[in-house]
């Protein structure tokens, strides 16, 4: 089902800005090739406030789309997921991640080639790192893929939102998005590899899988848990 939105670009931009300032929301950052195709799996999940497309993990400040596409900035096209850790677990976000990518291809994703399209999990804290590594290891042991899982799991360093015309592309430019996605080979691959298990399972939230860490005593209110 296509995602639809009645919001204008200005309204969506204001919503994104508010979400970035909301201390009750947590952040998760994932790269899985074209960010247009990584937005929609998260935008439909209950507990996700918004999904912002951008560039993560590079060495150039405030890069442009053209600069990232050159492969010279070190960034990966990524999405930053703003989610309520009381409603949706980081473990559920990981389940959606694996069902959106080819985790055996480090050289890009589907028709998009180059390091700027590498699959990556950028963890924001030790809890997210632990969950990501455990999730990767379970997938590797499952035997679902015959080749090694090569997704890099690395510490978050930076994220720069992409240009406005890339934001919420799957809704705002639905025809273009669906045409691109249909030709990329992504859906055929995912349906072949996951079959009836393609829909990500919802992992109920608990303090071991929400992706936030205990806040130090006396700390200001954040999505981190109180000790």
C-alpha positions in Angstrom: 0.0 0.0 0.0 1.4 3.4 -0.9 2.0 5.8 1.9 -0.1 8.9 1.6 0.3 12.3 3.2 -1.9 15.4 3.3 0.8 17.4 4.8 2.6 20.1 2.9 6.3 20.3 2.6 6.4 23.1 5.1 4.2 21.2 7.6 6.5 18.1 7.3 9.6 20.2 7.8 8.1 21.8 10.9 7.2 18.3 12.2 10.7 17.0 11.6 12.2 20.0 13.4 9.9 19.4 16.4 10.8 15.8 16.5 14.5 16.6 16.6 13.9 18.8 19.6 11.6 16.4 21.5 13.6 15.0 24.5 11.3 12.0 24.8 12.2 10.6 21.4 15.3 8.4 20.6 17.3 8.3 17.4 18.3 5.3 15.3 20.4 5.7 12.1 20.6 3.2 9.3 22.1 3.1 5.8 20.7 0.7 3.3 21.4 2.1 -0.2 19.0 4.7 -1.6 17.5 6.6 1.3 14.2 6.9 -0.6 13.8 3.1 -0.2 14.8 3.1 3.4 12.3 5.7 4.5 9.1 3.9 3.8 9.8 0.7 5.9 10.1 2.9 9.0 7.5 5.6 8.3 4.7 3.1 8.5 5.7 1.7 12.0 3.7 2.7 15.0 5.9 4.6 17.4 8.0 6.2 14.7 7.5 10.0 14.8 9.4 10.8 11.6 12.1 9.6 9.3 14.7 12.0 7.9 16.8 11.2 4.9 20.5 12.3 5.0 24.1 11.5 5.0 26.0 9.8 7.8 29.5 8.7 8.6 31.5 11.0 6.4 34.3 13.5 6.8 32.9 16.5 5.0 30.6 18.9 6.9 27.2 19.6 5.4 27.7 17.8 2.1 25.5 18.2 -0.9 23.8 15.3 -2.7 26.2 15.7 -5.6 29.2 15.5 -3.3 28.0 12.4 -1.6 27.2 10.7 -4.9 30.8 11.3 -6.0 31.8 8.8 -3.3 34.6 11.1 -2.0 33.0 12.4 1.2 32.9 9.1 3.1 29.1 9.4 3.8 26.5 6.8 3.3 23.0 7.7 2.2 21.1 7.1 5.4 17.9 7.6 7.3 17.5 8.9 10.9 14.5 7.4 12.6 13.0 9.5 15.5 11.1 7.0 17.6 9.3 6.8 20.9 11.2 4.1 22.9 8.1 3.5 25.1 6.1 2.5 22.1 8.5 0.7 19.7 11.7 -1.1 20.5 15.0 -0.7 18.8 14.8 -4.4 18.3 11.8 -3.9 16.0 13.7 -1.3 14.1 16.5 -3.8 13.5 14.0 -6.4 12.2 12.7 -3.8 9.7 16.3 -3.0 8.7 17.3 -6.6 7.8 14.1 -6.9 5.8 14.9 -3.8 3.7 18.4 -4.6 2.4 20.8 -7.2 1.0 23.1 -7.6 4.1 25.6 -9.6 2.0 26.6 -6.8 -0.3 29.1 -4.2 1.1 29.7 -2.6 -2.3 26.3 -0.9 -2.6 22.6 -2.0 -2.7 20.9 -3.3 -5.8 21.3 -0.9 -8.7 23.1 1.7 -6.5 26.8 1.0 -6.4 29.6 2.6 -4.4 30.6 3.2 -0.8 27.9 5.9 -0.5 25.3 3.1 -0.7 26.9 0.7 1.7 24.7 -0.9 4.3 25.4 0.3 7.8 24.0 0.5 11.3 25.2 3.6 13.1 24.7 3.0 16.8 24.1 5.9 19.2 25.0 4.2 22.4 26.4 0.9 23.8 22.8 -0.5 24.1 22.2 0.0 20.4 25.6 -1.6 19.6 24.8 -4.6 21.7 21.4 -5.1 20.1 22.7 -4.6 16.6 25.5 -7.1 17.0 23.2 -9.7 18.6 20.6 -9.2 15.8 23.3 -9.5 13.1 24.7 -12.7 14.7 21.2 -14.3 14.9 20.6 -13.5 11.3 24.0 -15.0 10.3 23.3 -18.2 12.3 19.8 -18.5 10.8 21.2 -19.7 7.5 18.8 -17.5 5.6 21.7 -16.1 3.5 24.3 -18.3 2.0 26.9 -15.6 2.0 28.4 -13.7 5.0 26.6 -10.8 6.6 28.8 -7.8 5.8 26.8 -4.9 7.2 29.1 -2.6 9.2 28.1 -1.7 12.7 29.8 1.5 13.7 29.6 4.3 16.1 27.4 7.3 15.1 29.5 10.4 14.4 27.4 12.7 12.3 24.3 13.0 10.3 23.4 15.8 7.8 19.8 16.0 6.6 19.6 15.8 2.8 18.1 18.5 0.6 14.4 19.3 1.1 13.3 17.6 -2.1 14.6 14.2 -0.8 12.6 14.4 2.4 9.5 12.1 2.6 10.1 11.3 -1.0 8.0 8.1 -1.0 4.9 10.1 -0.2 5.6 13.5 -1.8 6.8 12.0 -5.1 5.1 8.7 -5.0 5.0 7.9 -8.7 8.7 8.6 -9.1 9.5 6.6 -6.0 7.5 3.5 -6.9 8.9 3.6 -10.5 12.5 3.8 -9.2 11.9 1.1 -6.6 10.2 -1.3 -9.0 13.2 -1.1 -11.3 15.9 -1.4 -8.6 15.5 -5.1 -8.0 15.1 -4.6 -4.2 11.6 -5.9 -3.8 12.2 -9.0 -5.9 15.3 -9.8 -3.8 13.5 -9.2 -0.5 10.5 -11.3 -1.5 12.8 -14.2 -2.6 14.8 -14.1 0.6 12.1 -13.5 3.2 8.9 -14.8 1.6 6.1 -15.0 4.2 8.5 -13.6 6.8 9.0 -10.3 5.0 6.8 -8.3 7.4 9.0 -7.4 10.3 7.8 -8.8 13.6 7.0 -6.4 16.4 9.3 -7.1 19.4 7.5 -5.8 22.5 9.4 -3.0 24.3 11.3 -3.7 27.4 14.3 -2.1 29.1 16.6 -4.6 27.3 15.7 -3.8 23.8 14.5 -0.1 23.6 17.8 1.2 22.4 18.3 3.8 25.2 20.6 3.7 28.2 20.0 4.4 31.9 20.4 8.1 32.6 22.8 9.2 35.3 21.2 10.2 38.6 20.0 13.8 38.5 20.3 14.1 34.7 17.8 16.2 32.8 14.8 14.4 31.2 15.8 12.5 28.0 14.8 9.3 26.3 17.4 7.6 28.5 15.9 5.5 31.3 16.2 6.6 34.9 18.4 4.5 37.1 
